[in-house]
């Protein structure tokens, strides 16, 4: 089976490093970016198998990313949003825009791995 490539967009360097390590240890290839501009540029060059993105990113938010992918690029790839602002309004907004999943910070790397696997199986095996 081909290694799945994930785009991880997280501006918290400690969390980004931890999540990247755990994802790579589990066999994923991870492209890490720290702001929304780099995230958007990366997507214009190569589409990953799934995206994990912080909602509150500099230059281009996670919600704007979902809108961009779903409406401008017509892409249905799995998007998991993570945020410390996990109030009901933000969660509902994320799902209404087309996010596949939403996790509140602090993010459990083990739970994230389970959610990534579920979304990849759903998208690529159906």
N, C-alpha and C positions, 0 to 999 in steps of 0.2 A: 504494500500500500504506500502511495506517495505521501511524503511528509506534508502536513497541512501548515500553511503559512498564516500567521496571525499578525494583524496590526494592533499594537498596543499603544494607545495615546494617553499618557499620564504625565502631568507636570510635577508631581511629587516624586522627586528622584529616589527617595528611599523605597517608597511603595513600588515604583516602576521597576527598580532593580530586583526587589523580592519577587514580584509577579513574573518578570521575565525569566528569572532563574527557575522558578517552579514550573512554568510553562515549557521551557526548553528541556528541563529534566524529564518532563513527561513526553518528550518527543516532538514537540511543535517547533517550527522555525518562527522566531519572533522578530519583527521589525518594530523597534521602539522609537517613538517620537515624543517630544515634550511640549509641543504646542499645536494649535489647530492649523496654522499655516503649513507646517511641515507635514501634518496629517493629510491635508487636502492635496498637496503637491505629490505625496507618495501615492495617493489613490489615482491621480492622473497618469502616473507612470505604470503602475501595476496593481491590479485588484487582488487583495488577499482572500483567503478562504473565509475569514471572519474578522470582526473588529471588536476590540474591547476599548472603550473610550470613557474617559472622565467627562462628566457633564460640563464642569466649569473649567474650560481650557482657554488660554490666551489666544486671541485672534479669531477663533472659530470654535464655537461650543459644540458639545456632544449632540445637543438638540439640533443645531444647524447642520451637523454632519448627517444625522438621520434624514432630515429634510432634503439635503443635497443628494444623498445616495438614492433615496426613494423617488424623488420627483425630478431631479435633473439628470441623473445617470440611469434611472429606471432599474436599479439593482436591488435584488432581494437578499443579498448575502446577510448572514447573521450579524447582528449588532447587539452587543451587551454593553449597556451604560452603567457606570459606577459613579457614585456621588456621595459627598458628605451632606448635601442638601437633599435628603431623601424624604421630603414631605409629600403628602398625598398629591398635591397639585403638580409637582415636578414628575412624579412617577406616572400619573395619568397622562400628562403632556407627552412624556417620552413614548408611552405605548400608543397614544393617538397619532403620533408622528410616524410610527412604524418600527420602533425599537423591538427587538425580540425578547429582551430581558433587562432587568434593572436590579442592581445590587447596591445596598447601602454600605458606606464605609463605616468602620474598618472592614475591608474585604478579606474574607477567609480564602487563602489560595486554594485550599482543598475544595471548598464549595465552588469557587470560580472554575476550577478544572472540571468539575462535574457538570456545570452549566454549559461550558464551552463544548464538552463532549456531546451533551444532549442536543445542542443547537446544530452542531456539525452533522450528527447522525440524522437529525430531522431534515436538514436542508439537502444533504448529499446522498442520503439513502432512501429517499421517498420518490 
